[in-house]
C-alpha cells in the first residue's frame, strides 16, 4: 500500500510492518557513523539516501539499513525491526 502525501514532489510511502525507524543526531553523528557502515556517509544529502550495512568491530555484517538526511544534524535510519535495538 502506498499513498501520495501531497508534497511539491510526488512522494510515495510504503507501509512495511517489519521495518523500524531509528534517528541519530548530534554535531558529530556522520563522523561517528562513517566507521560503522559500508557507505561513505559524506555522500548523504537531502536528495540522496544511502543503502548501507552496519558492521561490528570485526567488520562482519550486522544488518542492512537505509540512511536519510533528517533535519539539521539528524540522520534517519530505516532497518529491519528485529535489529532496531
Secondary structure, 3 states (H helix, E strand, C coil): CEEECCCCCCCEEECCCCEEEEEEECCCHHHHHHCCECCCHHHCECCECEEEEEECCCCCEEEEEEEEECCCCEEEEEEEHHHCC
